[in-house]
Amino acid sequence: MDSAFFISSFLFISDEVPSVQSTEMFVNYELTSVLPRGNISGSRSYEDTTIEIEFKSFAGKYPAFKLLNTSTSPLTIVWDLCTFIGEDGRAQRVIGRNTAYEDRGKSIPPTLLIPDTHVEDIFLPVESIERADGGWVIRDSIPKRGGSTVRLALTVESQGKRTTYIFSFESVMEKMVFVEGGQFTMGDNSSDEKRKHEVVLTYDLYMKKYPVTFEEFDAFCSACAIERPEDSGWGRGKRPVINVSWQDAAAYCNWLSIRDGLPEAYDWNGNLLNAEGEITRDLTQVTGYRLPSEAEWEYAAKGGRKSKGYKYAGSNDVDEVAWYYRSHSCSKTKEVARKAANELGLFDMSGNIWEWCSDFYGPYADSEVTNPYNDSGSRRVIRGGSWLNSTEGVRIASRCSDSPDRKRNDLGFRICRTVSR
């Protein structure tokens, strides 16, 4: 068994599966700044001489948090001065868990005394809570798109003095692209790509704009205390990670899911897992980070619903979008996102490196299929072609496979996530 995969195998067998508190949960926001200034640790915690606050996962539109009074005096939260500020700059009314949902139309108690032990509270927008199936359902999770900012204004009072904290959260989804589901023709008329057939994807997903880089994968290696993959002497940083097996890629996905409070997408044997940790082949039930299926990959490479029918991912001119053999790539990988993107804003779908897909390699279906996923076989799909291939090999339709424990200097991966509904 591969040593790096073995060392990081705990990522596949974690006993703790994060609980999902809403019908849709995105945990793609990081705490980036706070006023007044104090000490920000990691991507979720802040501390000064008055408070220590740790933000948890985002449920509904807003995050749960744990607040500790670090001063020597009783502390009060002034509820009527606590609010979230949306992307449009407008404040939004919130309520706390201690306020009964049945009383949501009444005024919120203006203050809450916090003892010198911590309390937990979840803030939710009033309009996001609905009565359904004998219980309360939380809707309208975030983010709906990347690059957005959410701010929490939290006012506390101690010894007659009020302090208003402004917590700013930035979405890290700017590295992901929204791919709306749809129908497309998969395959071509060349060798393994024959049997052109219709594929229907009934769900949406987020796909990473570019392949996972050395910079990103090295962070995983450091966190898990495992050996970093070789870079073949070409450099690390923004270059796509190479010399990683399928198992390494799946372990990275699980680590990322755990870090962001999501259920793991893979078990020890490489099976897909749903939100309850049960084996599934239904991609709509997998909520953690994962590798794209072959169908998802080709659909996204073609531009999804925005497709213009190009031969390569984003153009019929291969030099506009791909690093390939004899394209001045100097016979090695290049930093990601240096060529043009495709119709969806995805980079390097043609050339630079081959990319691991989640499912096993096999013959195409000979009729229309919905949400296909091949969960049996011995070799995993790889797509996209690389710096080592000719123009023929970096076509969107080009497909190949390799053993899941294989490591190559022209093979890496990108990640995706199913959009929950």
C-alpha positions as MATLAB code, in Angstrom:
seq = 'MDSAFFISSFLFISDEVPSVQSTEMFVNYELTSVLPRGNISGSRSYEDTTIEIEFKSFAGKYPAFKLLNTSTSPLTIVWDLCTFIGEDGRAQRVIGRNTAYEDRGKSIPPTLLIPDTHVEDIFLPVESIERADGGWVIRDSIPKRGGSTVRLALTVESQGKRTTYIFSFESVMEKMVFVEGGQFTMGDNSSDEKRKHEVVLTYDLYMKKYPVTFEEFDAFCSACAIERPEDSGWGRGKRPVINVSWQDAAAYCNWLSIRDGLPEAYDWNGNLLNAEGEITRDLTQVTGYRLPSEAEWEYAAKGGRKSKGYKYAGSNDVDEVAWYYRSHSCSKTKEVARKAANELGLFDMSGNIWEWCSDFYGPYADSEVTNPYNDSGSRRVIRGGSWLNSTEGVRIASRCSDSPDRKRNDLGFRICRTVSR';
ca = [
       0.000    0.000    0.000;
       1.189    3.511   -0.764;
       2.988    4.943    2.271;
       1.591    8.468    2.051;
      -1.903    7.082    1.711;
      -1.378    4.694    4.611;
      -0.123    7.446    6.901;
      -3.098    9.634    6.067;
      -5.597    6.795    6.214;
      -7.216    8.139    9.360;
      -8.968   10.585    7.082;
     -11.052    7.719    5.741;
     -12.027    6.169    9.060;
     -12.824    9.131   11.282;
     -15.430    8.201   13.894;
     -16.841   11.700   13.927;
     -19.055   12.641   11.022;
     -19.933   16.346   11.232;
     -23.618   16.945   11.822;
     -25.574   18.843    9.218;
     -27.762   21.474   10.833;
     -29.646   22.608    7.772;
     -30.957   21.391    4.452;
     -27.886   22.864    2.810;
     -24.602   23.730    4.487;
     -21.658   25.544    3.000;
     -18.680   26.218    5.202;
     -16.687   28.217    2.732;
     -16.301   31.418    4.763;
     -13.194   32.418    6.663;
     -12.770   35.158    9.251;
     -10.403   37.652    7.637;
     -10.620   40.862    9.694;
     -12.063   42.253   12.918;
     -12.558   45.775   14.239;
     -11.416   46.694   16.856;
      -8.233   44.798   16.185;
      -7.307   41.815   18.276;
      -5.753   38.416   17.712;
      -7.220   36.317   14.855;
      -6.143   32.695   15.057;
      -6.767   30.267   12.246;
      -9.792   31.046   10.094;
     -12.460   31.071   12.791;
     -11.266   32.512   16.128;
     -10.692   35.969   17.649;
      -9.560   37.146   21.081;
      -8.914   40.397   22.925;
      -9.067   41.465   26.590;
     -12.878   41.410   26.622;
     -14.051   38.450   24.568;
     -12.872   35.227   23.011;
     -15.059   34.056   20.159;
     -14.848   30.925   18.023;
     -17.077   30.685   14.987;
     -18.418   27.264   14.103;
     -20.011   26.054   10.888;
     -22.444   28.251    8.975;
     -25.974   26.943    9.425;
     -28.652   28.679    7.420;
     -27.160   32.012    6.451;
     -25.117   32.671    9.554;
     -22.547   30.965   11.779;
     -22.848   29.387   15.168;
     -20.262   30.678   17.601;
     -18.930   30.067   21.081;
     -18.328   33.202   23.154;
     -16.212   33.420   26.302;
     -16.051   36.407   28.609;
     -12.328   37.056   29.119;
     -12.779   40.224   31.179;
     -13.141   40.451   34.964;
     -16.654   41.901   34.827;
     -20.064   40.615   33.781;
     -20.639   40.948   30.040;
     -23.856   41.699   28.200;
     -24.677   41.209   24.527;
     -26.875   44.017   23.257;
     -29.113   41.987   20.986;
     -30.780   44.934   19.264;
     -27.362   46.078   18.074;
     -26.285   42.648   16.791;
     -26.911   41.983   13.160;
     -25.483   40.586    9.946;
     -24.699   42.887    7.064;
     -25.330   41.331    3.655;
     -23.547   41.872    0.352;
     -25.775   44.854   -0.345;
     -24.601   46.554    2.880;
     -28.030   46.324    4.509;
     -28.490   44.956    8.002;
     -30.605   41.836    8.421;
     -32.654   41.011   11.496;
     -31.562   37.974   13.493;
     -32.853   35.909   16.379;
     -31.103   33.684   18.888;
     -31.648   30.053   19.756;
     -32.801   30.991   23.255;
     -35.760   32.827   21.693;
     -38.548   30.370   20.949;
     -39.297   30.110   17.252;
     -42.988   30.384   18.056;
     -42.219   33.908   19.333;
     -40.255   34.944   16.298;
     -42.657   37.746   15.503;
     -42.148   39.339   18.923;
     -39.355   41.666   19.921;
     -36.022   40.090   20.793;
     -34.846   40.539   24.407;
     -32.405   43.470   24.240;
     -29.720   41.966   26.484;
     -28.401   38.619   27.585;
     -26.006   38.275   30.501;
     -23.105   35.971   29.780;
     -21.508   34.369   32.852;
     -17.799   33.752   32.974;
     -18.321   30.382   31.296;
     -19.000   30.133   27.616;
     -22.397   30.051   25.952;
     -23.344   28.885   22.498;
     -25.871   30.503   20.230;
     -26.851   30.179   16.581;
     -27.918   33.261   14.688;
     -30.478   32.783   11.931;
     -32.391   35.208    9.742;
     -36.057   35.176   10.739;
     -37.224   34.623    7.169;
     -35.085   31.493    6.765;
     -36.989   29.463    9.379;
     -40.019   27.526    8.229;
     -42.322   25.010    9.866;
     -42.282   21.677    7.999;
     -42.812   17.999    8.753;
     -43.536   18.633   12.416;
     -40.294   20.558   12.965;
     -38.368   23.649   12.009;
     -36.444   23.724    8.730;
     -33.551   26.105    8.050;
     -33.275   27.323    4.472;
     -31.191   29.743    2.385;
     -27.651   28.658    3.153;
     -24.542   30.448    1.923;
     -22.713   31.081   -0.216;
     -24.686   31.044   -3.424;
     -21.624   32.339   -5.250;
     -18.006   33.025   -4.557;
     -16.151   36.212   -3.805;
     -18.748   37.598   -1.400;
     -18.298   39.191    2.032;
     -20.515   38.808    5.086;
     -20.080   40.920    8.206;
     -21.366   40.417   11.726;
     -21.848   43.464   13.951;
     -21.752   42.275   17.572;
     -22.181   44.806   20.399;
     -21.273   43.933   23.974;
     -21.485   45.993   27.162;
     -19.239   45.791   30.220;
     -19.191   48.222   33.186;
     -21.357   50.667   31.248;
     -19.075   50.724   28.207;
     -20.249   49.409   24.855;
     -17.942   47.923   22.216;
     -19.083   47.016   18.721;
     -17.094   44.333   16.935;
     -17.251   44.048   13.155;
     -16.330   40.527   12.017;
     -15.706   40.208    8.273;
     -15.939   36.831    6.540;
     -14.670   36.267    3.025;
     -15.980   33.449    0.869;
     -13.272   31.057   -0.262;
     -15.570   29.909   -3.042;
     -13.782   32.270   -5.424;
     -11.632   29.244   -6.199;
     -14.719   27.266   -7.247;
     -17.015   27.601  -10.244;
     -20.741   26.951  -10.157;
     -21.730   24.301  -12.712;
     -25.459   24.100  -13.341;
     -26.741   20.655  -14.183;
     -28.054   19.838  -17.645;
     -27.924   17.455  -20.582;
     -25.083   16.920  -23.065;
     -23.701   14.488  -25.618;
     -20.763   12.566  -24.185;
     -18.066   10.911  -26.256;
     -16.679   11.215  -29.768;
     -16.029    8.972  -32.743;
     -12.464    8.003  -31.812;
     -11.506    4.634  -30.284;
     -12.505    4.570  -26.596;
     -14.637    7.682  -26.991;
     -17.086    5.953  -29.315;
     -20.686    5.306  -28.381;
     -21.683    8.942  -28.302;
     -24.589    9.050  -25.897;
     -26.751   11.504  -24.000;
     -26.027   12.190  -20.341;
     -28.340   14.008  -17.943;
     -27.042   15.584  -14.733;
     -29.994   16.450  -12.494;
     -27.979   18.387   -9.917;
     -25.555   21.295   -9.723;
     -22.005   21.276   -8.453;
     -19.071   23.484   -7.612;
     -15.831   22.652   -9.397;
     -12.416   24.048   -8.626;
     -11.290   26.637  -11.163;
      -7.959   24.948  -11.677;
      -6.162   21.771  -10.603;
      -5.032   21.494   -6.993;
      -1.617   23.140   -6.705;
       1.518   22.115   -4.847;
       0.900   25.021   -2.496;
      -2.509   23.615   -1.559;
      -1.458   19.977   -1.391;
       1.640   20.794    0.664;
      -0.640   22.359    3.311;
      -2.408   19.000    3.564;
       0.910   17.172    3.895;
       2.052   19.518    6.660;
      -1.233   19.194    8.549;
      -1.110   15.387    8.366;
       2.667   15.099    8.856;
       3.174   13.102    5.662;
       5.875   13.327    3.033;
       5.308   15.814    0.238;
       5.179   14.503   -3.345;
       8.159   15.070   -5.644;
       7.953   18.032   -8.012;
      10.333   16.486  -10.581;
      12.628   19.483  -10.102;
      10.183   21.862  -11.809;
       9.112   23.877   -8.760;
       6.088   23.902   -6.488;
       3.857   26.854   -5.545;
       1.191   27.483   -8.182;
       2.145   24.552  -10.361;
      -0.397   21.714  -10.349;
       0.497   18.998   -7.876;
       1.866   15.882   -9.599;
       3.185   12.480   -8.539;
       0.042   11.799   -6.493;
      -2.028    8.631   -6.632;
      -5.804    8.424   -6.767;
      -5.733    7.476   -3.081;
      -3.669   10.563   -2.288;
      -6.212   12.727   -4.097;
      -9.121   11.111   -2.222;
      -7.296   11.560    1.100;
      -6.841   15.248    0.283;
     -10.584   15.548   -0.395;
     -11.407   13.941    2.961;
      -8.950   16.181    4.801;
     -10.508   19.242    3.195;
     -13.990   18.046    4.163;
     -12.939   17.473    7.787;
     -11.268   20.876    7.909;
     -14.433   22.568    6.676;
     -16.824   20.585    8.868;
     -18.256   18.410    6.103;
     -18.849   14.658    5.973;
     -16.043   12.729    4.286;
     -16.740   11.675    0.709;
     -14.659    8.464    0.625;
     -14.126    5.446    2.838;
     -10.945    3.386    3.198;
     -11.719    1.383    0.062;
     -12.445    4.413   -2.090;
     -16.232    4.047   -2.020;
     -18.337    7.181   -2.083;
     -20.106    8.088    1.189;
     -23.314   10.018    1.740;
     -23.827   12.570    4.537;
     -24.589    9.733    7.006;
     -21.350    7.915    6.196;
     -23.071    5.149    4.201;
     -21.673    3.796    0.928;
     -23.482    5.195   -2.099;
     -23.080    5.630   -5.837;
     -25.600    8.484   -5.889;
     -23.562   11.648   -6.390;
     -26.465   13.818   -5.247;
     -26.081   12.359   -1.747;
     -22.341   13.046   -1.393;
     -21.832   16.379    0.374;
     -18.091   16.409    1.036;
     -15.285   17.415   -1.306;
     -14.511   14.770   -3.911;
     -13.109   14.147   -7.346;
     -15.480   14.787  -10.266;
     -17.058   11.845  -12.032;
     -16.006   11.334  -15.643;
     -19.374   12.639  -16.850;
     -19.158   15.707  -14.610;
     -15.636   16.373  -15.822;
     -16.549   16.233  -19.513;
     -19.721   18.270  -19.012;
     -17.789   21.013  -17.188;
     -14.903   20.916  -19.696;
     -17.408   21.443  -22.522;
     -18.763   24.505  -20.755;
     -21.951   23.050  -19.284;
     -25.042   25.004  -20.266;
     -22.786   27.714  -21.726;
     -21.029   25.335  -24.125;
     -20.067   26.628  -27.564;
     -19.108   23.196  -28.830;
     -15.350   23.692  -28.841;
     -12.916   20.858  -29.526;
     -10.703   21.888  -26.620;
     -11.801   23.294  -23.255;
     -12.615   26.892  -24.183;
     -11.481   27.158  -27.801;
     -10.938   25.458  -31.122;
      -7.436   26.940  -31.063;
      -5.469   24.598  -28.821;
      -2.742   27.173  -28.152;
      -5.252   29.509  -26.493;
      -6.186   27.067  -23.757;
      -3.729   24.191  -23.424;
      -0.158   23.327  -22.497;
       0.766   20.320  -24.604;
       3.769   18.721  -26.288;
       5.545   21.187  -28.606;
       3.511   24.140  -27.310;
       6.476   25.926  -25.713;
       5.720   24.167  -22.430;
       9.402   23.186  -22.105;
       8.348   19.581  -21.535;
       7.034   20.171  -18.025;
       4.022   21.549  -16.175;
       3.185   25.232  -16.027;
       1.583   27.313  -13.267;
      -2.192   26.972  -13.299;
      -4.539   29.474  -14.949;
      -1.969   30.931  -17.361;
      -3.959   29.996  -20.469;
      -7.508   31.112  -21.222;
     -10.442   29.635  -19.302;
     -13.390   27.815  -20.850;
     -16.991   29.051  -21.028;
     -17.517   28.395  -17.295;
     -14.279   29.989  -16.145;
     -12.420   26.697  -15.645;
      -8.703   26.631  -16.411;
      -6.404   23.847  -17.607;
      -9.152   21.387  -18.492;
      -7.181   20.729  -21.670;
      -3.500   19.971  -21.186;
      -0.947   20.765  -18.488;
      -1.793   17.624  -16.474;
      -4.111   14.653  -16.685;
      -6.702   14.741  -13.884;
      -7.956   11.869  -11.741;
     -11.715   11.336  -11.866;
     -13.671    9.649   -9.096;
     -15.105    6.654  -10.950;
     -13.662    3.546  -12.532;
     -12.862    3.246  -16.216;
     -15.224    1.272  -18.437;
     -17.012    1.283  -21.799;
     -19.545    4.002  -22.439;
     -23.260    3.333  -22.243;
     -25.072    2.822  -25.549;
     -28.160    4.793  -24.510;
     -29.097    7.843  -22.445;
     -27.996    7.767  -18.794;
     -28.776    9.939  -15.785;
     -26.163   10.864  -13.172;
     -23.787    8.046  -14.206;
     -21.110    6.735  -11.851;
     -19.071    3.585  -12.425;
     -18.261    2.175   -8.979;
     -16.498   -1.055  -10.016;
     -13.338   -1.902  -11.885;
      -9.571   -1.879  -11.430;
      -8.462    1.370  -13.062;
      -9.650    4.901  -12.395;
     -10.490    7.394  -15.141;
      -8.085   10.204  -15.992;
      -9.068   13.084  -18.275;
      -7.736   16.226  -19.918;
      -4.381   15.271  -21.375;
      -1.087   16.856  -20.318;
       2.085   18.639  -21.323;
       3.279   15.260  -22.597;
       0.444   14.784  -25.097;
      -0.137   15.932  -28.656;
      -3.135   18.016  -29.657;
      -5.114   14.810  -30.076;
      -4.595   13.918  -26.424;
      -5.791   17.251  -25.007;
      -9.184   17.211  -26.742;
     -12.132   17.397  -24.348;
     -13.323   13.949  -25.428;
      -9.963   12.243  -24.883;
     -10.065    9.681  -22.094;
      -7.649    7.306  -20.452;
      -7.150    5.399  -17.194;
      -4.520    4.297  -14.725;
      -4.072    2.178  -11.621;
      -5.252    4.073   -8.520;
      -1.867    3.679   -6.846;
       0.046    5.047   -9.840;
       2.031    8.289   -9.542;
       3.155   10.240  -12.608;
       4.676   13.623  -13.350;
       1.865   14.413  -15.789;
      -1.045   13.470  -13.517;
      -2.827   15.466  -10.788;
      -6.414   16.302   -9.898;
      -9.042   18.949   -9.192;
     -11.893   18.819   -6.686;
     -15.615   19.448   -6.737;
     -18.684   19.381   -4.485;
     -22.321   18.564   -5.107;
     -24.644   21.494   -4.431;
     -27.110   20.228   -1.821;
     -30.790   20.896   -2.299;
];
